[in-house]
């Protein structure tokens, strides 16, 4: 089952060859404009030149700090265990070979991952190997590669590893195991939501034979890292880490509506291949972060609606399903639910509750230039006489951080 679900995640043949030139040294030594990286680190990216629609550097830094601050409240095993037992221990040769073949496929045009000996690919190898040692019964899933790569763009390897653990075990349990039982359940839930919210699109997909497992695993398993422009990916991740898995359903429903929402769009896709092509070729102008995320947040899907549909689809699963049954009750809905669960677990152990403190300092506003005192036409003797004059009756003057020439006492 895992192999069938992972077929959509395999790159085209020209990207599977180990001698692929994507991100090679020949590209890095090419013309100057091609070597220029955009603000996200992608070489030759479309956002290499600043524009009026790009957010300022201070805002980008605040978004990055949200991830760092969030991880401070996540319960983690001691750092010593990661460094000695996971990072430095040799990995399983079977998984190490598979991971090694996938390293150069993760964002090959990003400056962190262009070199096999660079810190990006080596950090990715370290994180993925550590997870196979941390959860040997689950091993390695190909979709973990792009997820870990995005984390490494913002966090050091150890923090990226613990974030990956949280995503695999708390946000999306049952997604990256050998049976992917939660992916199968969420595929049925997605089709049920599609039937209720977009009935015409659901009918078209049924008629042309496009099931959810033909397109949904790549979206959900990779957290849309391979399906959306990178600025939009970061916005989706912000919402996902905050609110949980329902964000993935909202994004998926938005993509389906943008691809097949009108009768003209459905009429241009008479068969399976044309429909899949439309789902994977949405115009980039419709996927820009501000407009796209506005549509995502407007999708009428609450956590209660999602849990109700999950229970309904779980009750309809046949008893003959191979592998373990999904356990949606262990999936927590975002950072707040995770923190509350950890506080409850700590209270049962007798630990003192922790008060969350996430502080992101806003950028300082530029101060107006300091004006010089107006001394034109005045003599130094007159200034000195006024400075030595009798004290003024009244409340004491507040202490100022700096004094001007006229306030100086000689």
C-alpha positions in Angstrom: 0.0 0.0 0.0 2.8 2.4 0.9 4.4 1.8 -2.5 1.2 2.5 -4.3 0.6 5.7 -2.4 4.2 6.8 -2.9 4.1 6.6 -6.7 3.0 10.1 -7.1 5.9 11.3 -5.0 8.5 9.9 -7.4 10.2 12.5 -9.5 10.4 12.2 -13.3 13.1 10.0 -14.8 15.4 12.9 -15.5 15.4 13.8 -11.8 15.9 10.2 -10.6 19.4 9.7 -12.0 22.1 10.3 -9.5 24.0 12.2 -12.1 21.2 14.8 -12.5 22.6 18.3 -13.1 19.9 19.9 -11.0 21.8 21.9 -8.4 25.2 20.8 -9.7 28.4 22.8 -9.6 28.1 23.7 -13.3 24.9 25.5 -12.5 26.4 27.4 -9.6 29.3 28.5 -11.8 27.0 29.8 -14.5 26.0 33.4 -15.3 25.7 35.8 -12.5 21.9 36.3 -12.7 21.3 32.6 -12.5 23.4 32.2 -9.4 21.5 34.9 -7.5 19.3 33.5 -4.8 15.9 34.9 -3.8 15.0 35.8 -0.2 14.1 32.2 0.5 17.4 30.8 -0.8 16.2 29.4 -4.2 18.8 30.0 -6.9 17.3 31.9 -9.8 13.9 32.1 -8.0 11.2 34.5 -9.1 11.5 36.5 -6.0 15.2 37.3 -6.4 14.5 40.9 -7.0 12.6 42.8 -4.3 9.2 44.1 -5.4 6.3 46.1 -3.9 4.4 42.9 -3.0 7.2 41.3 -1.0 7.0 41.5 2.8 9.8 43.4 4.6 12.7 41.5 6.1 11.5 42.2 9.7 8.1 40.5 8.9 9.9 37.5 7.4 12.0 37.2 10.6 9.0 37.4 12.8 7.4 34.5 10.9 10.5 32.4 11.3 10.7 33.2 15.0 7.1 31.9 15.5 8.3 28.4 14.6 11.3 28.6 16.9 9.3 29.9 19.8 6.7 27.2 19.3 9.2 24.5 19.6 10.4 25.7 23.0 7.2 24.4 24.6 7.3 21.0 23.0 8.3 18.1 25.2 11.5 16.5 23.9 13.9 13.8 24.9 17.2 15.1 26.3 19.6 16.6 23.8 22.2 14.1 24.9 20.2 11.3 23.5 19.8 12.9 20.1 23.5 13.6 19.8 24.8 10.3 21.1 22.2 7.7 20.3 20.6 9.2 17.1 22.9 11.6 15.4 26.2 9.8 15.9 24.9 6.2 15.7 25.2 4.3 12.4 21.9 3.9 10.6 20.2 0.8 9.1 22.0 0.1 5.8 18.7 -0.5 4.1 17.3 2.9 5.1 20.5 4.7 4.6 20.7 3.6 1.0 17.2 4.7 0.3 17.7 8.0 2.0 20.9 8.7 0.1 19.1 8.3 -3.2 16.5 10.9 -2.2 18.8 13.6 -0.8 19.5 15.4 -4.1 15.8 15.5 -5.0 14.8 17.7 -2.2 14.7 21.3 -3.4 17.7 20.9 -5.8 17.7 24.6 -6.7 17.9 25.8 -3.1 21.3 27.0 -2.0 21.3 24.7 1.0 20.9 21.6 -1.0 22.9 22.1 -4.1 26.0 20.2 -2.9 26.1 16.6 -1.7 28.7 17.6 0.9 27.0 20.8 1.9 25.4 21.4 5.3 21.9 21.1 3.8 22.1 17.6 2.4 24.2 16.4 5.3 21.8 17.8 7.8 18.9 16.2 5.9 20.7 12.9 6.0 21.2 13.3 9.7 17.6 14.1 10.5 16.1 11.3 8.4 18.6 8.8 9.7 17.8 9.8 13.3 14.1 9.3 12.7 14.7 5.7 11.5 16.6 5.0 14.7 14.0 6.8 16.9 11.1 4.9 15.3 12.6 1.7 13.7 9.2 0.1 13.4 8.1 2.9 11.0 11.4 3.5 9.2 11.7 6.0 6.4 8.9 7.4 4.2 9.8 9.3 1.0 7.4 12.1 1.8 9.4 12.9 5.0 12.2 14.3 2.8 10.6 17.6 1.6 9.0 18.1 5.1 12.4 17.8 6.8 14.0 20.0 4.2 11.6 22.8 4.8 12.3 22.5 8.5 16.0 22.6 8.0 15.7 25.9 6.1 14.5 27.5 9.4 15.9 25.3 12.2 19.2 23.6 13.1 19.2 19.8 12.6 18.3 18.9 16.2 15.3 21.2 16.4 14.3 20.2 12.9 14.3 16.5 14.0 12.0 17.1 17.0 9.7 19.2 14.8 9.6 16.2 12.4 8.8 13.9 15.3 5.9 16.1 16.3 4.5 16.3 12.8 4.7 12.5 12.3 3.4 11.5 15.7 1.1 14.3 17.0 -0.1 16.3 14.0 -0.4 13.5 11.5 -0.1 10.1 13.2 -0.5 7.1 10.9 0.7 9.1 7.8 4.3 8.0 7.5 4.2 4.4 8.7 4.4 1.3 6.5 0.6 1.0 6.1 -0.4 4.7 5.9 -3.7 3.9 7.4 -4.5 7.5 8.3 -3.9 8.6 4.7 -6.6 6.1 3.5 -9.1 7.4 6.1 -8.4 11.0 5.3 -8.9 10.3 1.6 -12.4 9.1 2.3 -13.1 12.0 4.6 -11.9 14.4 1.9 -14.2 12.9 -0.7 -17.2 13.1 1.7 -16.4 16.8 2.3 -16.1 17.3 -1.4 -19.5 15.7 -1.9 -21.0 18.2 0.6 -19.2 21.4 -0.3 -18.5 21.0 -4.0 -21.1 18.5 -5.4 -20.5 19.2 -9.1 -16.8 18.7 -8.7 -17.3 15.5 -6.8 -19.6 14.2 -9.5 -17.1 15.0 -12.2 -14.3 13.2 -10.4 -16.5 10.1 -10.0 -17.4 10.1 -13.6 -13.8 10.3 -14.9 -12.6 7.8 -12.3 -10.2 10.1 -10.4 -10.0 8.8 -6.8 -8.5 10.8 -4.0 -5.5 8.5 -3.7 -4.3 9.7 -7.1 -3.6 13.2 -6.0 -4.2 13.6 -2.3 -1.2 11.8 -0.8 1.3 14.1 -2.5 -0.6 17.1 -1.1 -1.1 15.9 2.5 2.0 13.8 3.0 4.4 16.6 1.8 2.3 19.3 3.4 2.0 20.9 0.0 5.7 21.6 -0.2 5.8 20.3 -3.7 2.5 21.7 -4.9 2.5 25.4 -4.0 4.8 28.4 -4.5 7.2 28.5 -1.6 5.9 31.8 0.0 2.4 30.1 0.0 3.9 26.9 1.5 5.2 28.9 4.5 1.8 30.5 5.0 0.1 27.1 4.9 2.6 25.7 7.4 2.0 28.6 9.7 -1.8 27.8 9.8 -1.1 24.0 9.9 1.2 24.2 12.9 -1.3 26.5 14.7 -4.6 24.8 13.8 -3.8 21.2 12.8 -4.9 18.9 10.1 -8.1 20.7 9.2 -5.9 23.3 7.4 -4.8 20.5 5.0 -8.4 19.8 4.1 -9.2 23.5 3.6 -6.2 23.9 1.3 -7.1 20.7 -0.7 -10.7 21.8 -1.2 -9.4 25.2 -2.4 -7.1 23.7 -4.9 -9.8 21.4 -6.3 -12.2 24.3 -6.6 -9.6 26.5 -8.4 -8.9 23.6 -10.9 -12.4 22.3 -11.5 -14.8 24.8 -10.0 -16.5 26.0 -13.2 -18.4 24.1 -15.8 -15.9 25.3 -18.5 -13.0 23.9 -16.5 -14.8 20.5 -16.0 -15.8 20.5 -19.7 -12.1 20.8 -20.7 -11.2 17.7 -18.7 -13.2 14.8 -20.3 -11.0 12.1 -19.0 -8.8 10.9 -16.1 -5.5 12.3 -17.5 -6.9 15.7 -18.3 -8.4 16.0 -14.8 -5.2 15.0 -13.1 -3.4 17.5 -15.3 -5.7 20.3 -14.3 -5.2 19.5 -10.6 -1.5 19.7 -11.0 -1.3 22.8 -13.3 -3.3 25.5 -11.5 -2.0 28.9 -12.7 0.6 30.3 -10.3 -1.2 33.7 -10.3 -4.1 32.0 -8.4 -1.7 30.5 -5.8 -0.1 33.7 -4.5 -0.1 33.7 -0.7 -2.4 36.6 0.1 -5.2 35.8 -2.3 -4.9 32.0 -1.9 -4.8 32.0 1.9 -7.9 34.3 2.0 -9.8 31.7 0.1 -8.4 28.9 2.3 -9.7 30.7 5.5 -13.1 31.2 3.9 -13.7 27.4 3.5 -16.5 26.5 5.8 -14.9 23.6 7.8 -14.6 23.6 11.5 -12.8 21.1 13.8 -16.2 19.8 14.9 -17.3 19.2 11.3 -14.0 17.4 10.5 -14.3 15.1 13.6 -17.9 14.3 12.8 -17.0 13.2 9.3 -14.0 11.2 10.5 -16.2 9.3 12.8 -18.7 8.6 10.0 -16.0 7.4 7.6 -14.3 5.3 10.3 -17.6 3.5 11.0 -17.9 2.6 7.3 -14.4 1.1 7.0 -14.7 -2.6 6.1 -13.4 -5.1 8.7 -11.2 -6.7 6.0 -8.9 -3.6 5.6 -5.3 -4.8 5.6 -3.0 -3.4 8.3 -3.9 -1.6 11.5 -7.0 0.5 11.9 -6.6 4.3 11.9 -6.6 6.0 15.3 -7.8 9.6 14.7 -8.3 10.2 18.4 -4.5 10.5 18.9 -4.3 13.4 16.4 -4.3 16.7 18.1 -5.7 19.9 16.6 -2.8 22.3 16.5 -0.3 23.9 18.9 -2.8 24.8 21.6 -4.2 21.3 21.9 -0.7 19.9 22.0 0.3 22.2 24.8 -2.8 21.5 26.8 -2.3 17.7 26.4 1.3 18.1 27.6 0.2 20.2 30.6 -2.4 17.5 31.5 0.2 14.8 31.3 2.6 16.8 33.4 -0.1 17.4 36.0 -0.7 13.7 36.3 3.0 13.2 36.9 3.0 15.9 39.6 5.0 18.4 37.5 4.4 22.2 37.9 2.3 23.6 35.1 4.2 25.7 32.6 2.8 29.1 31.5 3.3 29.6 27.8 5.3 32.7 26.9 5.7 33.4 23.2 7.1 36.9 22.7 8.0 38.3 19.3 9.3 41.8 19.5 7.9 44.1 16.8 10.5 46.0 14.8 11.4 49.4 16.2 10.0 52.4 14.5 12.5 54.8 13.1 13.1 57.8 15.3 12.9 61.3 13.8 16.2 63.1 13.4 17.2 65.1 16.4 17.0 68.9 15.9 19.9 71.1 16.9 19.2 74.0 19.3 18.5 77.3 17.7 21.5 79.5 18.8 21.7 81.9 15.9 21.9 85.5 17.1 22.6 84.4 20.7 25.8 84.9 22.6 27.5 82.3 24.8 27.3 84.8 27.8 23.5 85.0 27.5 23.1 81.2 27.4 25.4 80.9 30.4 23.5 83.5 32.3 20.1 81.8 31.7 21.6 78.4 32.6 22.8 79.8 36.0 19.5 81.6 36.8 17.5 81.0 39.9 15.7 77.6 40.1 12.1 77.5 39.0 9.6 76.7 41.7 7.5 73.7 41.1 7.7 69.9 40.9 11.1 68.4 40.1 11.8 67.9 36.4 11.7 64.3 35.2 15.1 62.7 34.5 15.7 62.6 30.7 17.7 60.0 28.9 19.7 62.7 27.1 20.2 66.4 27.6 20.5 69.2 25.1 23.0 72.0 25.2 20.4 74.4 26.8 19.7 72.0 29.7 23.4 71.7 30.7 24.4 73.1 34.1 27.8 74.7 34.2 
